[in-house]
Structure formats: structure tokens, C-alpha cells
Amino acid sequence: METTLLVAVIAAALFFDFTNGFHDAANAIATSVSTRALSPRVAVLYAAVLNFAGAFVFLEVAATVATGIVDANVVSLEVVLGGVVGAITWNLITWYLGLPTSSSHALIGGVAGSAIAANGFDVVKWGGLLDRVLVPSLLAPLLGVIGGFAVMLSVLWVIRRQAPGTVNRIFRRLQIVTAGFVAFTHGTNDAQKTMGIMTLALIAGGHIDADDFHVPPWVIVSAATAMALGTYAGGWRIIRTLGQRIAKLEPPQGFAAEATCATILFATGKLGFPVSTTHTISGSVLGAGATRRLTAVRWGVAGNILVAWVMTVPCAALVGAAMESITRLPGGSVIVFLLAIAIASTAFVARSWQTRKAGVPEPMPVAPPG
């Protein structure tokens, strides 16, 4: 029974990783697609390959998620399962609504809520949660706004005497590089979170000693593959929100936003801070878009995204806690696993029905020529 439960937890974690990939595909490619630097399908394939490669670079974030958020010595497989299903549920809700919320915060919130429901508030390492997750995640989008604004001002000074057509052609090519950098650093950060959860499950199942933390090679490969496949599946509603609805971007702004975001993600991945790639790229888009004029940013859309961000940790935690409570029932772990399948199926069917009802395929986020 314990082995079956471990397999179920690993399967749920990999499905979360898949949803993370298509939910966060927008992080790497939205600005490049919206400025026509890359075609949509080429962009998602490009991002998928680099997401996969980036997952092999750092393991610091995986260590933080596995041992720095909750006490791994007292967490059970049921707790991990409840937390992952909580994260999956929130990811799918926000995907359906087209909101680019944080998969990272959903995962951390879900696991923390599930652990609290099972063992009380003392199971959470509040100092680690504050210092290594919450504070860096608040600073990352702020740095994105400041960095995107500063980089774009520098770009504007460099191109001030150049013809717009020439500038756009050059920066579309440069965006291919910066989009790849974002995709690569997304792999160094977000894929690590699922590796951390899978390793936490192995610790809970007695297969790894919490005091001798390491990530098995098969965990790295499977997590990287699931995220790459999810990225290739794409998340067009979220891509449109980031690429067009927050701010109307031209290639120079797209370049500035991507370069800023990727730099921040690389640094936080190296330091082991599981920040939100969604927060970071959204802040960078806001900063780069605001250099045109403040009214170029659709602050109402940005406000809706901010509300979704704030709600992510507590909502995922509540769902995680509810799922952990269900696992205590006879056959509860099976019920939770089946609930995850039912929730995922409902979300995909509802989204498919909504698209068919509209009578047209979901539009790709492509900017007009110019």
C-alpha cells in the first residue's frame, strides 16, 4: 500500500509539473510571440527544449522546497499528496480564467496547508518560508519593474537616432536570445520545485534520509520531461494576458522585459530562492511598458493579476488542507487521487466547451505588423 501511495504521489507531482509547464509557458514566450519575434508553435517548442535543459543546472531550489518549508521528518505521503492536489486545483482554476498566477506559490501553499492540517502550525518552518520564499518572491517582481524600466530607458537612449523599422528587426532577433534565456532559467527554477516535492515524498516514504538530501537522477529527468511537455502544450489564454493585455509591447520592450526577468531568475535559482517566474516576468513587462507612458499599462488587468497572486497561497493552502483531511477517510488517498483526475478533466472539458461555444479557435497573441 505504501508503494502504491508513493507512486500516486509521484504521478500527481509530475502532473502538477505538466500544468506548471503549460501554465507558465507564457513566462518565456508571451512577449516574443506578441511582438512577432517568434511564431507561436516555434516559440513553445523552443521554450520546451530550453526548459528541459535548464532543469539540470541547479538543485538549490529543490533542496529549499524539500527541506526548507516544512519539517520533512514528520511529513507523510498523505500530506504531500494533499498539498500537490491543492496546487493542481488552483493552477487549473487560474488557467481556466486566464490569470498568470504563481505555480510556485500554489505548490508551497498547498503543501504547507496540508502539513498544517495534519500536524499543526509547528510543522512549517516559518523562518525559512519567510526568508527563502516570501521575501524573495515579493522582491522579484519589484526588481522586475525597476529593472525592466531601467533596461528599457537604456535601450531607448541607444536607439534614439535609429529608424523604427530597423530597430524592430534587430530587437526581434535579440528577443529570440532573451526568450531562450527566460525559458532556460524557468527550468532552473520551476522544474526544481517539483523535484523538491518528489524528493520530499521519497523522504516521507523512507527511501531517502532527510539529513542526507539528494535528488535521484530519475527524479531530475522525469520532472524536466513533464515540464517540457507541459510547456509544449502551451497556455494561450495566459500568453495573451502577459503578451498583450498588461501592456502593448514592441520588440525593444519585449527584449528589455525578457532580459530583466531571466537575469533575476538565474540569480534566484543559484541562491535557492523558489520565486515566481510569473511574478517576475509580469513585473518586468510592467516596467518595460511603463517607459512609453504610464497609460500604456493596463493597470486594471495588472490589478486583477495582483489579486490572484495574493489569493494563491491561502487558497491553495485551504484546498491542500481539505485534501489532507479526505486522506484520513477509508480509502481517502484513492479518493484524493481520483479527485485530482476529475478536477483536471473538468477543467479541460470546460475550457474546450467554452472555446467551441465561441465558434472560433482561441486566438494567438500576435501583434500587428510594424
Phi, psi and omega in degrees: 000319180298319180294319179298318179295319178299317178298319179296319179294316179298318179297317179295320179296319179291325176293320174302317179300320177298313179296326176298320180297311182281333177293321184257008175305327181299330183304320186270328194241351186301312183292324180291322179288319183293332178265004178068024174289327179223147173285155185305311184290321176297321182297315182290326177293316178302313181294323181297315180297316183284329171302315180299314181295319183295335182295343184265000190274304183244154173235007182296320180293321178300319179295320179298313182293321184286322188234353186256355184255311177233163179287106185295339183286342182244356181281137179258169177297325178298322178296314180297317179299313179300319180294318181293319179294324174300317179293318179299316182300312181293321177302316183288325177298312182288330174296316180299321181278351180077024181263124180279071178275179186269116173295326180299311181292326177298316181293313181294318178296317181298314181292318179297316180297317179296318180294321179295318179299327183273322191232001181089174187290338183291344182289337180277134176274086189298325178296315178294321179298319181289309188285324187256348181238298189291310181297310177300325181288334174282324181286327185302310179293327177296315176297327177297315179298311182295313182294316179300318178296314182293316180296319181292323176298320178295319179297317180299323179292320181293321187263009189301334182254008185263152178290139182305320181298317178295317180300313182296320179297316181296314186283337172295320178292318179295328179295333176299321179290312184290325176297320176297322179295319177297315180299317180297313182288333173299320176295323179292341184252298189287321178298330180296330183294318177292322175302319179296319179293318179296321178292322176300320177296321178293326175294314180297328179276000177082014182268343178224141177278128181300331181275355178234061187296132170202154180255116180300146181304322181294331177292317179299311184295315183293320179293318179297320180293316180298318179292320179297318179295320178295321178297319180294329177296331175076163177219079194295327179297316181289323177300318180294321179299311181288322187278335186228321192279331179287311179204143177282114187254143167257167182309318179299319178294320177299317178300313182297317181295316182292317181298319179295310182301312184298321179297316179295316181295322179297315182294316182290326176296320179294325182276350180083024178264114180280071181281169180273120174295327179296313177302315187293313181290326178295317176297320180294321177296317178300314181296314181292320181291329183290346180289337177289307173182155184297331180285351177289340178269130177276090189294334177297316177296316179299322178295320177298320178295320180298318178299317179296322177300311184298325183282342191299306184298308181294322180292315178296323179296318180295317178295318178300318179295319179296319180294321178296323178296322179295326181297342180281346179286160174302125183070020186298321181296322177294319179300315181297318179297318179292326176298319178300317179296317181294318180296316180296316181297317179298317181296315182291320179293317180297320180292320178296318178296319180297320179293316179295323180297326178293337175086359180220154175298152179297128186291145175275146183280085182241133181281157176291159181299152177151000000 
